[in-house]
Amino acid sequence: MATTTTPSAAVRLDWLRVLAIAAVFLFHSALRPTGLAVKNPTTYPALKSLPRW
């Protein structure tokens, strides 16, 4: 009779990987270079209502 075990260590590592990727994404999205952005002199009122990333 075969016994089945839950891969708890693998599941924990998967969640740790998900949290690490989310942390890296949030960290990099918080970094906003101020002098490296290319600015367009034409502005669009519809885009001003969007949140600034």
N, C-alpha and C positions, 0 to 999 in steps of 0.2 A: 504494500500500500504506500503510495507516494504521499509525502506530506508537502503542503504548500506553505511557504513563508512569505511574509510581506517584505519587500525590499525597502525597509525603513531607512537604511543608510543612503541608498540611492535617491530616495524621495527627498531626504533632507538636503543632499547635495544639489539636487535639482532646484529646490526652493532657494538655497543659498546662491546658486548661479543666477536665478531670476532676480533676487534682491540686489546682487552685485551689479548686474547690467542696468537695473533701474537706478541705482545710486550713481553709476557712471553717467547715465543719460541725464539725470537731474543736475549733476555737477557741471557737465559740459553745456547744458542749456542755460545755466546761470551765468556762464562766462560770456560776456558781450564785449567784443573788442570795439572800442569807440573810434579809433582812428583808421581802422582797416576797411570799414564799410564804404561801398561806392554809393554816392548820393545822386539821385535823379532830381533835377530842378522842377520837373512836372509833378504836381501832387494830385491825388485822386480822392475826393471827399468820401467815397464809399469805403476806401481802405483805411481812412482815419478812425473809423469806428471799431476796427479790429484791435485787440490788445497788442501792445508792443512787446515782442519777445525780446 
